[in-house]
Amino acid sequence: MRIVKSVPANIEHLLDRYEKNGHLTMQASLMGKQSVVYRLQEYCLKVYTPRGKVDGELECEALLSLQNNPHVPELYAYASGNFVLTEWIEGFNLSEYRATYGHIPHNLIYDLFSTELQQIQAGYRDWDFIRYENLLWTATGEVKRTDFWLCEPVSCMRLRERLQHNIIRKIERIYSGDETDLEEVVHYFDRHGLTTTEVQEALAHFRSHTPRMALAQ
């Protein structure tokens, strides 16, 4: 186990004990095929299942490398492929946000693209085709991402620059009114039941954003 940032002694003891015997006597907050999530006060403990071990190793590496990015949860401790301890994000995904506040996040499209672009600039390519499902908006308007298990490091600078160039071109085409590149995002909107009016409002807000996103990088 590696401690990245100090945690209370009782939390460190719990992690150490789990690493040794593999047992937790707590109620899970979320259960999946690849991981089980527990809330420990203000911390989030994600324990990887045998099926999620390899992806867990990738996620731990990505979380550690992306700590300077504002959309990435604060990392406190991890045992690669076994578990990871981050801050607990108190927020809503798009469907929950819409149901709670009666409208979509004001910077929705900006948030979708900015988190993706930040990761590419930090040297990570994301193979998670539902990555936007893992975005949470907080009460203060921050956007955070909760899963990084398909983030692959890109060591080749030329490839990294090409990936960055591709997304910047996509962003600029959307600014200019070409909606061809919005197919992936529109699918995301469809899954959350957004109306045509909401989609158009989100696009209009994105296009009016100053300074323009790609130009501000």
Wavefront OBJ file of the C-alpha trace (Angstrom):
o trace
v 0.000 0.000 0.000
v 1.187 3.482 -0.850
v 0.005 6.496 1.143
v -0.056 9.538 -1.158
v -1.559 12.002 1.329
v -1.961 11.575 5.045
v -5.213 10.044 6.301
v -6.531 9.494 9.841
v -4.885 6.624 11.701
v -8.098 4.599 11.825
v -8.482 4.792 8.028
v -4.868 3.790 7.480
v -5.304 0.894 9.898
v -8.445 -0.254 8.061
v -6.636 -0.203 4.705
v -3.655 -2.042 6.125
v -5.913 -4.679 7.640
v -7.838 -5.091 4.395
v -4.622 -5.463 2.406
v -3.553 -8.269 4.733
v -6.786 -10.255 5.080
v -9.049 -9.033 2.256
v -12.102 -8.493 4.486
v -14.309 -5.434 5.043
v -17.283 -5.391 7.392
v -19.066 -2.369 5.908
v -22.109 -1.618 3.817
v -21.175 -0.911 0.202
v -22.408 2.283 -1.436
v -22.136 0.893 -4.951
v -21.475 -2.611 -6.291
v -20.289 -3.422 -9.798
v -18.653 -6.273 -11.669
v -15.215 -4.680 -11.505
v -15.294 -2.826 -8.214
v -17.176 -2.189 -4.988
v -17.360 1.333 -3.566
v -17.516 2.207 0.137
v -17.907 5.588 1.776
v -15.542 6.173 4.694
v -16.471 9.564 6.139
v -15.157 12.055 3.535
v -13.248 9.339 1.673
v -14.188 6.967 -1.134
v -12.729 3.465 -0.995
v -12.944 1.547 -4.260
v -12.090 -2.141 -3.938
v -11.410 -4.021 -7.173
v -12.900 -7.439 -7.815
v -10.746 -10.166 -9.425
v -12.362 -9.220 -12.738
v -11.363 -5.584 -12.258
v -7.779 -6.129 -11.074
v -6.013 -5.200 -14.336
v -8.252 -2.191 -14.957
v -7.722 -1.215 -11.325
v -3.985 -1.129 -11.908
v -4.520 1.237 -14.850
v -6.880 3.403 -12.824
v -4.459 3.757 -9.909
v -1.700 4.808 -12.279
v -3.953 7.303 -14.060
v -5.263 8.819 -10.823
v -1.726 9.332 -9.557
v -0.555 10.921 -12.809
v -3.595 13.181 -13.227
v -3.647 14.730 -9.760
v -2.999 18.240 -11.079
v -6.183 18.166 -13.160
v -9.162 19.915 -11.511
v -11.706 17.254 -12.563
v -9.758 14.426 -10.892
v -10.611 13.401 -7.301
v -7.896 13.845 -4.708
v -5.916 10.632 -4.243
v -4.945 9.528 -0.723
v -3.790 5.919 -0.918
v -3.796 2.882 -3.157
v -2.648 -0.690 -3.586
v -2.424 -1.158 -7.344
v -5.143 -3.449 -8.650
v -6.429 -4.034 -5.121
v -7.988 -0.787 -3.901
v -7.805 2.995 -4.184
v -8.769 5.672 -1.648
v -9.841 9.076 -2.947
v -11.946 11.964 -1.718
v -15.679 11.335 -1.680
v -17.365 13.444 -4.361
v -20.736 14.783 -3.264
v -22.341 15.475 -6.587
v -24.890 14.539 -9.215
v -24.553 12.896 -12.593
v -26.472 14.546 -15.421
v -29.776 12.755 -14.772
v -29.615 13.440 -11.031
v -28.627 17.069 -11.555
v -31.521 17.622 -13.924
v -33.990 15.964 -11.535
v -32.684 17.960 -8.548
v -32.355 21.438 -10.049
v -34.852 21.262 -12.890
v -32.288 22.122 -15.559
v -29.037 20.823 -16.994
v -25.610 22.151 -15.860
v -24.982 25.524 -17.494
v -21.512 24.544 -18.734
v -22.514 21.008 -19.730
v -20.808 20.725 -23.132
v -17.833 22.780 -21.988
v -17.385 20.396 -19.054
v -17.629 17.321 -21.278
v -14.922 18.471 -23.659
v -12.660 20.232 -21.153
v -12.242 17.102 -19.012
v -11.390 15.048 -22.089
v -8.959 17.634 -23.420
v -7.236 18.018 -20.041
v -6.580 14.278 -19.912
v -5.109 14.218 -23.406
v -2.861 17.155 -22.554
v -1.762 15.291 -19.423
v -0.773 12.308 -21.569
v -3.768 9.981 -21.230
v -6.004 8.533 -23.905
v -9.463 7.485 -22.774
v -10.980 4.301 -24.224
v -14.109 4.498 -22.056
v -16.931 5.043 -24.534
v -19.314 6.027 -21.704
v -16.823 8.306 -19.958
v -19.335 11.129 -19.728
v -21.540 8.904 -17.564
v -18.839 9.163 -14.904
v -19.005 12.952 -14.548
v -20.455 14.439 -11.372
v -21.405 18.074 -10.843
v -21.059 19.455 -7.323
v -23.191 22.077 -5.605
v -20.454 24.659 -6.267
v -20.479 23.970 -10.009
v -17.300 21.916 -10.165
v -17.236 18.855 -12.393
v -15.453 15.709 -11.266
v -14.877 12.346 -12.871
v -15.148 9.111 -10.903
v -13.694 6.371 -13.146
v -10.346 6.195 -14.923
v -10.028 2.455 -15.510
v -9.658 2.738 -19.299
v -7.230 5.649 -19.360
v -4.120 4.584 -21.256
v -0.880 6.561 -20.987
v 0.337 8.045 -24.276
v 4.113 8.315 -24.154
v 4.539 9.243 -27.821
v 4.479 13.032 -28.012
v 3.504 12.986 -31.681
v 0.443 10.817 -30.974
v -0.493 12.976 -28.004
v -0.321 16.108 -30.146
v -2.440 14.440 -32.833
v -5.105 13.421 -30.299
v -5.133 16.935 -28.881
v -5.348 18.447 -32.358
v -8.285 16.176 -33.258
v -10.383 17.173 -30.270
v -9.550 20.859 -30.694
v -10.698 20.647 -34.321
v -13.890 18.925 -33.176
v -14.499 21.711 -30.649
v -13.887 24.412 -33.258
v -16.288 22.732 -35.704
v -18.985 22.724 -33.031
v -18.315 26.392 -32.358
v -18.772 27.095 -36.069
v -22.126 25.290 -36.125
v -21.095 21.924 -37.611
v -22.992 19.400 -35.508
v -21.579 16.327 -37.276
v -19.050 15.799 -34.498
v -21.702 15.947 -31.806
v -22.971 12.400 -32.454
v -21.230 10.916 -29.402
v -22.410 13.714 -27.138
v -25.939 13.574 -28.541
v -26.089 9.861 -27.683
v -25.172 10.871 -24.144
v -27.974 13.434 -24.151
v -30.411 10.841 -25.489
v -29.580 8.398 -22.696
v -30.456 11.086 -20.170
v -33.691 12.094 -21.877
v -32.724 15.648 -22.762
v -35.218 17.490 -24.909
v -34.333 19.094 -28.236
v -34.704 22.498 -26.563
v -32.233 21.541 -23.818
v -29.706 20.298 -26.383
v -30.005 23.504 -28.393
v -29.660 25.609 -25.241
v -26.552 23.649 -24.245
v -25.037 24.198 -27.694
v -25.865 27.905 -27.662
v -24.307 28.327 -24.231
v -21.179 26.458 -25.317
v -20.782 28.552 -28.453
v -21.179 31.776 -26.472
v -18.561 30.767 -23.886
v -15.757 33.327 -23.548
v -12.868 32.773 -23.840
v -13.461 30.016 -26.341
v -12.376 26.720 -24.954
v -9.835 25.428 -27.482
v -8.272 28.873 -27.902
v -7.851 29.194 -24.146
v -5.771 26.041 -23.748
l 1 2 3 4 5 6 7 8 9 10 11 12 13 14 15 16 17 18 19 20 21 22 23 24 25 26 27 28 29 30 31 32 33 34 35 36 37 38 39 40 41 42 43 44 45 46 47 48 49 50 51 52 53 54 55 56 57 58 59 60 61 62 63 64 65 66 67 68 69 70 71 72 73 74 75 76 77 78 79 80 81 82 83 84 85 86 87 88 89 90 91 92 93 94 95 96 97 98 99 100 101 102 103 104 105 106 107 108 109 110 111 112 113 114 115 116 117 118 119 120 121 122 123 124 125 126 127 128 129 130 131 132 133 134 135 136 137 138 139 140 141 142 143 144 145 146 147 148 149 150 151 152 153 154 155 156 157 158 159 160 161 162 163 164 165 166 167 168 169 170 171 172 173 174 175 176 177 178 179 180 181 182 183 184 185 186 187 188 189 190 191 192 193 194 195 196 197 198 199 200 201 202 203 204 205 206 207 208 209 210 211 212 213 214 215 216 217
